Amino acid sequence: MGSFSIWHWLIVLVVVLLLFGRGKIPELMGDVAKGIKNFKKGMTDEDAASADKTIDGKTVEHKSDEVR
């Protein structure tokens, strides 16, 4: 009683196909794939930009015990 039978899943599948149609589901999945690709590209671009800043930029180390 707690789990769904195959008939429940078939009814859900039919309802989803009626709501979205056959052509809409692949289109939605393509949009999801494009979003994932753009997210990965943005993450690599951000990592490359931060790596460039650390290579080009110079840091100055401050000692806390020095007195002016």
PDB file of N, CA, C, O and CB in Angstrom:
ATOM      1  N   MET A   1       0.819  -1.188   0.000  1.00  0.00           N
ATOM      2  CA  MET A   1       0.000   0.000   0.000  1.00  0.00           C
ATOM      3  C   MET A   1       0.865   1.255   0.000  1.00  0.00           C
ATOM      4  O   MET A   1       0.416   2.314  -0.438  1.00  0.00           O
ATOM      5  CB  MET A   1      -0.933  -0.004   1.198  1.00  0.00           C
ATOM      6  N   GLY A   2       2.103   1.148   0.487  1.00  0.00           N
ATOM      7  CA  GLY A   2       2.974   2.308   0.559  1.00  0.00           C
ATOM      8  C   GLY A   2       3.700   2.602  -0.733  1.00  0.00           C
ATOM      9  O   GLY A   2       4.144   3.731  -0.937  1.00  0.00           O
ATOM     10  N   SER A   3       3.838   1.613  -1.624  1.00  0.00           N
ATOM     11  CA  SER A   3       4.563   1.851  -2.870  1.00  0.00           C
ATOM     12  C   SER A   3       3.596   1.905  -4.046  1.00  0.00           C
ATOM     13  O   SER A   3       2.458   1.444  -3.966  1.00  0.00           O
ATOM     14  CB  SER A   3       5.622   0.759  -3.097  1.00  0.00           C
ATOM     15  N   PHE A   4       4.081   2.476  -5.129  1.00  0.00           N
ATOM     16  CA  PHE A   4       3.254   2.600  -6.321  1.00  0.00           C
ATOM     17  C   PHE A   4       3.430   1.371  -7.201  1.00  0.00           C
ATOM     18  O   PHE A   4       4.527   0.824  -7.311  1.00  0.00           O
ATOM     19  CB  PHE A   4       3.606   3.883  -7.101  1.00  0.00           C
ATOM     20  N   SER A   5       2.353   0.951  -7.815  1.00  0.00           N
ATOM     21  CA  SER A   5       2.424  -0.181  -8.739  1.00  0.00           C
ATOM     22  C   SER A   5       2.754   0.331 -10.134  1.00  0.00           C
ATOM     23  O   SER A   5       2.842   1.538 -10.357  1.00  0.00           O
ATOM     24  CB  SER A   5       1.091  -0.982  -8.748  1.00  0.00           C
ATOM     25  N   ILE A   6       2.931  -0.575 -11.050  1.00  0.00           N
ATOM     26  CA  ILE A   6       3.241  -0.206 -12.429  1.00  0.00           C
ATOM     27  C   ILE A   6       2.093   0.586 -13.049  1.00  0.00           C
ATOM     28  O   ILE A   6       2.329   1.449 -13.895  1.00  0.00           O
ATOM     29  CB  ILE A   6       3.536  -1.458 -13.267  1.00  0.00           C
ATOM     30  N   TRP A   7       0.861   0.307 -12.644  1.00  0.00           N
ATOM     31  CA  TRP A   7      -0.302   1.017 -13.188  1.00  0.00           C
ATOM     32  C   TRP A   7      -0.298   2.482 -12.775  1.00  0.00           C
ATOM     33  O   TRP A   7      -0.687   3.352 -13.553  1.00  0.00           O
ATOM     34  CB  TRP A   7      -1.599   0.351 -12.727  1.00  0.00           C
ATOM     35  N   HIS A   8       0.139   2.751 -11.556  1.00  0.00           N
ATOM     36  CA  HIS A   8       0.231   4.153 -11.126  1.00  0.00           C
ATOM     37  C   HIS A   8       1.235   4.917 -11.991  1.00  0.00           C
ATOM     38  O   HIS A   8       0.969   6.040 -12.417  1.00  0.00           O
ATOM     39  CB  HIS A   8       0.639   4.238  -9.635  1.00  0.00           C
ATOM     40  N   TRP A   9       2.387   4.299 -12.244  1.00  0.00           N
ATOM     41  CA  TRP A   9       3.420   4.958 -13.045  1.00  0.00           C
ATOM     42  C   TRP A   9       2.977   5.136 -14.489  1.00  0.00           C
ATOM     43  O   TRP A   9       3.300   6.148 -15.111  1.00  0.00           O
ATOM     44  CB  TRP A   9       4.718   4.160 -12.996  1.00  0.00           C
ATOM     45  N   LEU A  10       2.243   4.172 -15.032  1.00  0.00           N
ATOM     46  CA  LEU A  10       1.730   4.318 -16.401  1.00  0.00           C
ATOM     47  C   LEU A  10       0.723   5.463 -16.502  1.00  0.00           C
ATOM     48  O   LEU A  10       0.726   6.209 -17.480  1.00  0.00           O
ATOM     49  CB  LEU A  10       1.078   3.009 -16.867  1.00  0.00           C
ATOM     50  N   ILE A  11      -0.122   5.598 -15.509  1.00  0.00           N
ATOM     51  CA  ILE A  11      -1.086   6.704 -15.505  1.00  0.00           C
ATOM     52  C   ILE A  11      -0.366   8.041 -15.400  1.00  0.00           C
ATOM     53  O   ILE A  11      -0.735   8.994 -16.085  1.00  0.00           O
ATOM     54  CB  ILE A  11      -2.088   6.550 -14.344  1.00  0.00           C
ATOM     55  N   VAL A  12       0.650   8.124 -14.560  1.00  0.00           N
ATOM     56  CA  VAL A  12       1.443   9.360 -14.434  1.00  0.00           C
ATOM     57  C   VAL A  12       2.124   9.674 -15.758  1.00  0.00           C
ATOM     58  O   VAL A  12       2.151  10.832 -16.177  1.00  0.00           O
ATOM     59  CB  VAL A  12       2.502   9.230 -13.302  1.00  0.00           C
ATOM     60  N   LEU A  13       2.674   8.664 -16.423  1.00  0.00           N
ATOM     61  CA  LEU A  13       3.328   8.863 -17.713  1.00  0.00           C
ATOM     62  C   LEU A  13       2.342   9.389 -18.759  1.00  0.00           C
ATOM     63  O   LEU A  13       2.674  10.302 -19.514  1.00  0.00           O
ATOM     64  CB  LEU A  13       3.958   7.552 -18.194  1.00  0.00           C
ATOM     65  N   VAL A  14       1.153   8.829 -18.807  1.00  0.00           N
ATOM     66  CA  VAL A  14       0.137   9.274 -19.761  1.00  0.00           C
ATOM     67  C   VAL A  14      -0.256  10.724 -19.479  1.00  0.00           C
ATOM     68  O   VAL A  14      -0.399  11.516 -20.411  1.00  0.00           O
ATOM     69  CB  VAL A  14      -1.107   8.357 -19.698  1.00  0.00           C
ATOM     70  N   VAL A  15      -0.430  11.075 -18.222  1.00  0.00           N
ATOM     71  CA  VAL A  15      -0.804  12.452 -17.864  1.00  0.00           C
ATOM     72  C   VAL A  15       0.310  13.423 -18.261  1.00  0.00           C
ATOM     73  O   VAL A  15       0.032  14.495 -18.798  1.00  0.00           O
ATOM     74  CB  VAL A  15      -1.098  12.564 -16.340  1.00  0.00           C
ATOM     75  N   VAL A  16       1.562  13.058 -18.004  1.00  0.00           N
ATOM     76  CA  VAL A  16       2.683  13.928 -18.365  1.00  0.00           C
ATOM     77  C   VAL A  16       2.752  14.096 -19.875  1.00  0.00           C
ATOM     78  O   VAL A  16       2.961  15.206 -20.364  1.00  0.00           O
ATOM     79  CB  VAL A  16       4.012  13.359 -17.830  1.00  0.00           C
ATOM     80  N   LEU A  17       2.579  13.011 -20.618  1.00  0.00           N
ATOM     81  CA  LEU A  17       2.599  13.121 -22.074  1.00  0.00           C
ATOM     82  C   LEU A  17       1.441  13.966 -22.593  1.00  0.00           C
ATOM     83  O   LEU A  17       1.607  14.698 -23.569  1.00  0.00           O
ATOM     84  CB  LEU A  17       2.553  11.738 -22.704  1.00  0.00           C
ATOM     85  N   LEU A  18       0.290  13.881 -21.969  1.00  0.00           N
ATOM     86  CA  LEU A  18      -0.842  14.704 -22.390  1.00  0.00           C
ATOM     87  C   LEU A  18      -0.608  16.181 -22.087  1.00  0.00           C
ATOM     88  O   LEU A  18      -0.992  17.049 -22.871  1.00  0.00           O
ATOM     89  CB  LEU A  18      -2.120  14.230 -21.707  1.00  0.00           C
ATOM     90  N   LEU A  19       0.023  16.462 -20.948  1.00  0.00           N
ATOM     91  CA  LEU A  19       0.256  17.856 -20.571  1.00  0.00           C
ATOM     92  C   LEU A  19       1.346  18.500 -21.415  1.00  0.00           C
ATOM     93  O   LEU A  19       1.187  19.624 -21.891  1.00  0.00           O
ATOM     94  CB  LEU A  19       0.625  17.945 -19.103  1.00  0.00           C
ATOM     95  N   PHE A  20       2.440  17.797 -21.599  1.00  0.00           N
ATOM     96  CA  PHE A  20       3.597  18.405 -22.255  1.00  0.00           C
ATOM     97  C   PHE A  20       3.716  18.042 -23.733  1.00  0.00           C
ATOM     98  O   PHE A  20       4.358  18.774 -24.486  1.00  0.00           O
ATOM     99  CB  PHE A  20       4.852  17.995 -21.541  1.00  0.00           C
ATOM    100  N   GLY A  21       3.132  16.965 -24.158  1.00  0.00           N
ATOM    101  CA  GLY A  21       3.252  16.538 -25.550  1.00  0.00           C
ATOM    102  C   GLY A  21       4.570  15.827 -25.789  1.00  0.00           C
ATOM    103  O   GLY A  21       5.481  15.878 -24.964  1.00  0.00           O
ATOM    104  N   ARG A  22       4.656  15.164 -26.932  1.00  0.00           N
ATOM    105  CA  ARG A  22       5.866  14.402 -27.229  1.00  0.00           C
ATOM    106  C   ARG A  22       7.050  15.302 -27.535  1.00  0.00           C
ATOM    107  O   ARG A  22       8.182  14.944 -27.210  1.00  0.00           O
ATOM    108  CB  ARG A  22       5.621  13.472 -28.394  1.00  0.00           C
ATOM    109  N   GLY A  23       6.834  16.441 -28.139  1.00  0.00           N
ATOM    110  CA  GLY A  23       7.937  17.302 -28.551  1.00  0.00           C
ATOM    111  C   GLY A  23       8.466  18.186 -27.443  1.00  0.00           C
ATOM    112  O   GLY A  23       9.613  18.631 -27.496  1.00  0.00           O
ATOM    113  N   LYS A  24       7.651  18.443 -26.447  1.00  0.00           N
ATOM    114  CA  LYS A  24       8.038  19.387 -25.398  1.00  0.00           C
ATOM    115  C   LYS A  24       9.050  18.785 -24.426  1.00  0.00           C
ATOM    116  O   LYS A  24       9.925  19.501 -23.941  1.00  0.00           O
ATOM    117  CB  LYS A  24       6.808  19.848 -24.636  1.00  0.00           C
ATOM    118  N   ILE A  25       8.953  17.497 -24.131  1.00  0.00           N
ATOM    119  CA  ILE A  25       9.842  16.863 -23.153  1.00  0.00           C
ATOM    120  C   ILE A  25      11.296  16.876 -23.631  1.00  0.00           C
ATOM    121  O   ILE A  25      12.162  17.267 -22.848  1.00  0.00           O
ATOM    122  CB  ILE A  25       9.391  15.422 -22.883  1.00  0.00           C
ATOM    123  N   PRO A  26      11.620  16.472 -24.867  1.00  0.00           N
ATOM    124  CA  PRO A  26      13.020  16.570 -25.317  1.00  0.00           C
ATOM    125  C   PRO A  26      13.533  18.012 -25.336  1.00  0.00           C
ATOM    126  O   PRO A  26      14.707  18.267 -25.070  1.00  0.00           O
ATOM    127  CB  PRO A  26      13.161  15.964 -26.710  1.00  0.00           C
ATOM    128  N   GLU A  27      12.644  18.939 -25.652  1.00  0.00           N
ATOM    129  CA  GLU A  27      13.034  20.352 -25.647  1.00  0.00           C
ATOM    130  C   GLU A  27      13.412  20.802 -24.233  1.00  0.00           C
ATOM    131  O   GLU A  27      14.401  21.508 -24.040  1.00  0.00           O
ATOM    132  CB  GLU A  27      11.889  21.231 -26.199  1.00  0.00           C
ATOM    133  N   LEU A  28      12.615  20.386 -23.254  1.00  0.00           N
ATOM    134  CA  LEU A  28      12.916  20.724 -21.865  1.00  0.00           C
ATOM    135  C   LEU A  28      14.238  20.108 -21.425  1.00  0.00           C
ATOM    136  O   LEU A  28      15.030  20.755 -20.740  1.00  0.00           O
ATOM    137  CB  LEU A  28      11.787  20.256 -20.944  1.00  0.00           C
ATOM    138  N   MET A  29      14.477  18.857 -21.816  1.00  0.00           N
ATOM    139  CA  MET A  29      15.721  18.194 -21.429  1.00  0.00           C
ATOM    140  C   MET A  29      16.924  18.856 -22.107  1.00  0.00           C
ATOM    141  O   MET A  29      18.003  18.938 -21.520  1.00  0.00           O
ATOM    142  CB  MET A  29      15.665  16.697 -21.787  1.00  0.00           C
ATOM    143  N   GLY A  30      16.737  19.325 -23.336  1.00  0.00           N
ATOM    144  CA  GLY A  30      17.805  20.050 -24.026  1.00  0.00           C
ATOM    145  C   GLY A  30      18.129  21.357 -23.317  1.00  0.00           C
ATOM    146  O   GLY A  30      19.295  21.740 -23.212  1.00  0.00           O
ATOM    147  N   ASP A  31      17.099  22.039 -22.831  1.00  0.00           N
ATOM    148  CA  ASP A  31      17.325  23.274 -22.081  1.00  0.00           C
ATOM    149  C   ASP A  31      18.060  22.998 -20.771  1.00  0.00           C
ATOM    150  O   ASP A  31      18.917  23.779 -20.359  1.00  0.00           O
ATOM    151  CB  ASP A  31      15.991  23.976 -21.799  1.00  0.00           C
ATOM    152  N   VAL A  32      17.724  21.890 -20.121  1.00  0.00           N
ATOM    153  CA  VAL A  32      18.422  21.519 -18.888  1.00  0.00           C
ATOM    154  C   VAL A  32      19.889  21.237 -19.190  1.00  0.00           C
ATOM    155  O   VAL A  32      20.772  21.661 -18.445  1.00  0.00           O
ATOM    156  CB  VAL A  32      17.756  20.283 -18.228  1.00  0.00           C
ATOM    157  N   ALA A  33      20.149  20.523 -20.281  1.00  0.00           N
ATOM    158  CA  ALA A  33      21.536  20.209 -20.657  1.00  0.00           C
ATOM    159  C   ALA A  33      22.325  21.488 -20.964  1.00  0.00           C
ATOM    160  O   ALA A  33      23.487  21.607 -20.576  1.00  0.00           O
ATOM    161  CB  ALA A  33      21.560  19.264 -21.884  1.00  0.00           C
ATOM    162  N   LYS A  34      21.703  22.432 -21.650  1.00  0.00           N
ATOM    163  CA  LYS A  34      22.366  23.708 -21.940  1.00  0.00           C
ATOM    164  C   LYS A  34      22.667  24.470 -20.656  1.00  0.00           C
ATOM    165  O   LYS A  34      23.728  25.080 -20.522  1.00  0.00           O
ATOM    166  CB  LYS A  34      21.495  24.569 -22.869  1.00  0.00           C
ATOM    167  N   GLY A  35      21.735  24.432 -19.720  1.00  0.00           N
ATOM    168  CA  GLY A  35      21.953  25.095 -18.437  1.00  0.00           C
ATOM    169  C   GLY A  35      23.125  24.494 -17.674  1.00  0.00           C
ATOM    170  O   GLY A  35      23.921  25.217 -17.075  1.00  0.00           O
ATOM    171  N   ILE A  36      23.225  23.177 -17.697  1.00  0.00           N
ATOM    172  CA  ILE A  36      24.335  22.506 -17.012  1.00  0.00           C
ATOM    173  C   ILE A  36      25.661  22.860 -17.685  1.00  0.00           C
ATOM    174  O   ILE A  36      26.653  23.111 -17.001  1.00  0.00           O
ATOM    175  CB  ILE A  36      24.126  20.970 -17.006  1.00  0.00           C
ATOM    176  N   LYS A  37      25.685  22.880 -19.025  1.00  0.00           N
ATOM    177  CA  LYS A  37      26.910  23.245 -19.744  1.00  0.00           C
ATOM    178  C   LYS A  37      27.329  24.677 -19.416  1.00  0.00           C
ATOM    179  O   LYS A  37      28.509  24.942 -19.184  1.00  0.00           O
ATOM    180  CB  LYS A  37      26.710  23.087 -21.263  1.00  0.00           C
ATOM    181  N   ASN A  38      26.366  25.601 -19.396  1.00  0.00           N
ATOM    182  CA  ASN A  38      26.684  26.993 -19.076  1.00  0.00           C
ATOM    183  C   ASN A  38      27.172  27.137 -17.644  1.00  0.00           C
ATOM    184  O   ASN A  38      28.061  27.943 -17.371  1.00  0.00           O
ATOM    185  CB  ASN A  38      25.468  27.880 -19.299  1.00  0.00           C
ATOM    186  N   PHE A  39      26.602  26.366 -16.730  1.00  0.00           N
ATOM    187  CA  PHE A  39      27.041  26.407 -15.339  1.00  0.00           C
ATOM    188  C   PHE A  39      28.483  25.916 -15.227  1.00  0.00           C
ATOM    189  O   PHE A  39      29.296  26.542 -14.547  1.00  0.00           O
ATOM    190  CB  PHE A  39      26.111  25.555 -14.451  1.00  0.00           C
ATOM    191  N   LYS A  40      28.804  24.812 -15.883  1.00  0.00           N
ATOM    192  CA  LYS A  40      30.169  24.279 -15.840  1.00  0.00           C
ATOM    193  C   LYS A  40      31.150  25.261 -16.477  1.00  0.00           C
ATOM    194  O   LYS A  40      32.250  25.469 -15.963  1.00  0.00           O
ATOM    195  CB  LYS A  40      30.240  22.914 -16.557  1.00  0.00           C
ATOM    196  N   LYS A  41      30.748  25.866 -17.601  1.00  0.00           N
ATOM    197  CA  LYS A  41      31.614  26.836 -18.270  1.00  0.00           C
ATOM    198  C   LYS A  41      31.860  28.047 -17.370  1.00  0.00           C
ATOM    199  O   LYS A  41      32.978  28.556 -17.298  1.00  0.00           O
ATOM    200  CB  LYS A  41      30.992  27.282 -19.609  1.00  0.00           C
ATOM    201  N   GLY A  42      30.817  28.501 -16.692  1.00  0.00           N
ATOM    202  CA  GLY A  42      30.967  29.631 -15.779  1.00  0.00           C
ATOM    203  C   GLY A  42      31.881  29.303 -14.608  1.00  0.00           C
ATOM    204  O   GLY A  42      32.657  30.149 -14.163  1.00  0.00           O
ATOM    205  N   MET A  43      31.791  28.083 -14.113  1.00  0.00           N
ATOM    206  CA  MET A  43      32.655  27.681 -13.002  1.00  0.00           C
ATOM    207  C   MET A  43      34.115  27.619 -13.444  1.00  0.00           C
ATOM    208  O   MET A  43      34.996  28.044 -12.697  1.00  0.00           O
ATOM    209  CB  MET A  43      32.213  26.318 -12.442  1.00  0.00           C
ATOM    210  N   THR A  44      34.393  27.096 -14.648  1.00  0.00           N
ATOM    211  CA  THR A  44      35.773  27.030 -15.119  1.00  0.00           C
ATOM    212  C   THR A  44      36.298  28.419 -15.438  1.00  0.00           C
ATOM    213  O   THR A  44      37.468  28.707 -15.190  1.00  0.00           O
ATOM    214  CB  THR A  44      35.879  26.128 -16.352  1.00  0.00           C
ATOM    215  N   ASP A  45      35.443  29.293 -15.991  1.00  0.00           N
ATOM    216  CA  ASP A  45      35.861  30.665 -16.264  1.00  0.00           C
ATOM    217  C   ASP A  45      36.193  31.393 -14.967  1.00  0.00           C
ATOM    218  O   ASP A  45      37.162  32.150 -14.908  1.00  0.00           O
ATOM    219  CB  ASP A  45      34.767  31.420 -17.032  1.00  0.00           C
ATOM    220  N   GLU A  46      35.396  31.168 -13.937  1.00  0.00           N
ATOM    221  CA  GLU A  46      35.636  31.808 -12.646  1.00  0.00           C
ATOM    222  C   GLU A  46      36.925  31.295 -12.023  1.00  0.00           C
ATOM    223  O   GLU A  46      37.690  32.071 -11.450  1.00  0.00           O
ATOM    224  CB  GLU A  46      34.457  31.565 -11.696  1.00  0.00           C
ATOM    225  N   ASP A  47      37.172  29.999 -12.129  1.00  0.00           N
ATOM    226  CA  ASP A  47      38.407  29.431 -11.597  1.00  0.00           C
ATOM    227  C   ASP A  47      39.623  29.964 -12.345  1.00  0.00           C
ATOM    228  O   ASP A  47      40.652  30.254 -11.735  1.00  0.00           O
ATOM    229  CB  ASP A  47      38.368  27.906 -11.676  1.00  0.00           C
ATOM    230  N   ALA A  48      39.506  30.094 -13.670  1.00  0.00           N
ATOM    231  CA  ALA A  48      40.613  30.609 -14.473  1.00  0.00           C
ATOM    232  C   ALA A  48      40.871  32.073 -14.130  1.00  0.00           C
ATOM    233  O   ALA A  48      42.025  32.495 -14.058  1.00  0.00           O
ATOM    234  CB  ALA A  48      40.314  30.451 -15.981  1.00  0.00           C
ATOM    235  N   ALA A  49      39.818  32.846 -13.918  1.00  0.00           N
ATOM    236  CA  ALA A  49      39.985  34.262 -13.585  1.00  0.00           C
ATOM    237  C   ALA A  49      40.635  34.416 -12.216  1.00  0.00           C
ATOM    238  O   ALA A  49      41.492  35.283 -12.038  1.00  0.00           O
ATOM    239  CB  ALA A  49      38.629  34.990 -13.615  1.00  0.00           C
ATOM    240  N   SER A  50      40.247  33.598 -11.252  1.00  0.00           N
ATOM    241  CA  SER A  50      40.850  33.701  -9.927  1.00  0.00           C
ATOM    242  C   SER A  50      42.289  33.215  -9.951  1.00  0.00           C
ATOM    243  O   SER A  50      43.120  33.717  -9.193  1.00  0.00           O
ATOM    244  CB  SER A  50      40.041  32.903  -8.905  1.00  0.00           C
ATOM    245  N   ALA A  51      42.602  32.244 -10.810  1.00  0.00           N
ATOM    246  CA  ALA A  51      43.986  31.773 -10.929  1.00  0.00           C
ATOM    247  C   ALA A  51      44.853  32.856 -11.560  1.00  0.00           C
ATOM    248  O   ALA A  51      46.007  33.028 -11.166  1.00  0.00           O
ATOM    249  CB  ALA A  51      44.055  30.472 -11.766  1.00  0.00           C
ATOM    250  N   ASP A  52      44.312  33.594 -12.542  1.00  0.00           N
ATOM    251  CA  ASP A  52      45.058  34.687 -13.163  1.00  0.00           C
ATOM    252  C   ASP A  52      45.344  35.796 -12.157  1.00  0.00           C
ATOM    253  O   ASP A  52      46.425  36.384 -12.179  1.00  0.00           O
ATOM    254  CB  ASP A  52      44.284  35.249 -14.359  1.00  0.00           C
ATOM    255  N   LYS A  53      44.400  36.084 -11.286  1.00  0.00           N
ATOM    256  CA  LYS A  53      44.604  37.132 -10.294  1.00  0.00           C
ATOM    257  C   LYS A  53      45.700  36.756  -9.315  1.00  0.00           C
ATOM    258  O   LYS A  53      46.494  37.610  -8.920  1.00  0.00           O
ATOM    259  CB  LYS A  53      43.311  37.412  -9.546  1.00  0.00           C
ATOM    260  N   THR A  54      45.757  35.501  -8.920  1.00  0.00           N
ATOM    261  CA  THR A  54      46.778  35.106  -7.946  1.00  0.00           C
ATOM    262  C   THR A  54      48.149  35.053  -8.583  1.00  0.00           C
ATOM    263  O   THR A  54      49.147  35.283  -7.899  1.00  0.00           O
ATOM    264  CB  THR A  54      46.440  33.753  -7.333  1.00  0.00           C
ATOM    265  N   ILE A  55      48.234  34.757  -9.873  1.00  0.00           N
ATOM    266  CA  ILE A  55      49.533  34.717 -10.536  1.00  0.00           C
ATOM    267  C   ILE A  55      50.048  36.127 -10.782  1.00  0.00           C
ATOM    268  O   ILE A  55      51.214  36.415 -10.514  1.00  0.00           O
ATOM    269  CB  ILE A  55      49.443  33.943 -11.859  1.00  0.00           C
ATOM    270  N   ASP A  56      49.192  37.013 -11.290  1.00  0.00           N
ATOM    271  CA  ASP A  56      49.603  38.367 -11.638  1.00  0.00           C
ATOM    272  C   ASP A  56      49.701  39.274 -10.412  1.00  0.00           C
ATOM    273  O   ASP A  56      50.576  40.137 -10.349  1.00  0.00           O
ATOM    274  CB  ASP A  56      48.632  38.959 -12.638  1.00  0.00           C
ATOM    275  N   GLY A  57      48.831  39.087  -9.463  1.00  0.00           N
ATOM    276  CA  GLY A  57      48.807  39.964  -8.301  1.00  0.00           C
ATOM    277  C   GLY A  57      49.877  39.588  -7.287  1.00  0.00           C
ATOM    278  O   GLY A  57      50.227  38.419  -7.125  1.00  0.00           O
ATOM    279  N   LYS A  58      50.383  40.605  -6.615  1.00  0.00           N
ATOM    280  CA  LYS A  58      51.376  40.369  -5.578  1.00  0.00           C
ATOM    281  C   LYS A  58      50.725  40.620  -4.232  1.00  0.00           C
ATOM    282  O   LYS A  58      49.911  41.531  -4.081  1.00  0.00           O
ATOM    283  CB  LYS A  58      52.630  41.273  -5.771  1.00  0.00           C
ATOM    284  N   THR A  59      51.086  39.812  -3.271  1.00  0.00           N
ATOM    285  CA  THR A  59      50.548  39.986  -1.935  1.00  0.00           C
ATOM    286  C   THR A  59      51.652  40.458  -1.007  1.00  0.00           C
ATOM    287  O   THR A  59      52.823  40.114  -1.173  1.00  0.00           O
ATOM    288  CB  THR A  59      49.919  38.679  -1.419  1.00  0.00           C
ATOM    289  N   VAL A  60      51.261  41.234  -0.052  1.00  0.00           N
ATOM    290  CA  VAL A  60      52.193  41.732   0.947  1.00  0.00           C
ATOM    291  C   VAL A  60      51.845  41.073   2.268  1.00  0.00           C
ATOM    292  O   VAL A  60      50.707  41.133   2.732  1.00  0.00           O
ATOM    293  CB  VAL A  60      52.143  43.291   1.056  1.00  0.00           C
ATOM    294  N   GLU A  61      52.832  40.451   2.857  1.00  0.00           N
ATOM    295  CA  GLU A  61      52.581  39.801   4.134  1.00  0.00           C
ATOM    296  C   GLU A  61      52.849  40.800   5.256  1.00  0.00           C
ATOM    297  O   GLU A  61      53.883  41.469   5.271  1.00  0.00           O
ATOM    298  CB  GLU A  61      53.462  38.529   4.298  1.00  0.00           C
ATOM    299  N   HIS A  62      51.938  40.891   6.165  1.00  0.00           N
ATOM    300  CA  HIS A  62      52.062  41.786   7.304  1.00  0.00           C
ATOM    301  C   HIS A  62      52.335  40.955   8.541  1.00  0.00           C
ATOM    302  O   HIS A  62      51.712  39.919   8.772  1.00  0.00           O
ATOM    303  CB  HIS A  62      50.789  42.652   7.485  1.00  0.00           C
ATOM    304  N   LYS A  63      53.266  41.428   9.315  1.00  0.00           N
ATOM    305  CA  LYS A  63      53.532  40.749  10.570  1.00  0.00           C
ATOM    306  C   LYS A  63      52.799  41.498  11.673  1.00  0.00           C
ATOM    307  O   LYS A  63      52.891  42.721  11.779  1.00  0.00           O
ATOM    308  CB  LYS A  63      55.065  40.665  10.861  1.00  0.00           C
ATOM    309  N   SER A  64      52.088  40.765  12.471  1.00  0.00           N
ATOM    310  CA  SER A  64      51.253  41.394  13.490  1.00  0.00           C
ATOM    311  C   SER A  64      52.097  41.931  14.655  1.00  0.00           C
ATOM    312  O   SER A  64      51.636  42.812  15.381  1.00  0.00           O
ATOM    313  CB  SER A  64      50.214  40.392  14.009  1.00  0.00           C
ATOM    314  N   ASP A  65      53.299  41.430  14.848  1.00  0.00           N
ATOM    315  CA  ASP A  65      54.094  41.860  16.001  1.00  0.00           C
ATOM    316  C   ASP A  65      54.978  43.067  15.691  1.00  0.00           C
ATOM    317  O   ASP A  65      55.675  43.546  16.585  1.00  0.00           O
ATOM    318  CB  ASP A  65      54.956  40.714  16.487  1.00  0.00           C
ATOM    319  N   GLU A  66      54.974  43.575  14.455  1.00  0.00           N
ATOM    320  CA  GLU A  66      55.775  44.753  14.133  1.00  0.00           C
ATOM    321  C   GLU A  66      55.094  46.000  14.653  1.00  0.00           C
ATOM    322  O   GLU A  66      53.870  46.125  14.603  1.00  0.00           O
ATOM    323  CB  GLU A  66      56.009  44.862  12.619  1.00  0.00           C
ATOM    324  N   VAL A  67      55.901  46.918  15.151  1.00  0.00           N
ATOM    325  CA  VAL A  67      55.381  48.188  15.646  1.00  0.00           C
ATOM    326  C   VAL A  67      55.809  49.275  14.677  1.00  0.00           C
ATOM    327  O   VAL A  67      56.931  49.250  14.171  1.00  0.00           O
ATOM    328  CB  VAL A  67      55.885  48.492  17.098  1.00  0.00           C
ATOM    329  N   ARG A  68      54.941  50.212  14.420  1.00  0.00           N
ATOM    330  CA  ARG A  68      55.257  51.298  13.489  1.00  0.00           C
ATOM    331  C   ARG A  68      56.080  52.350  14.134  1.00  0.00           C
ATOM    332  O   ARG A  68      56.435  53.337  13.490  1.00  0.00           O
ATOM    333  CB  ARG A  68      54.013  51.911  12.938  1.00  0.00           C
TER     334      ARG A  68
END
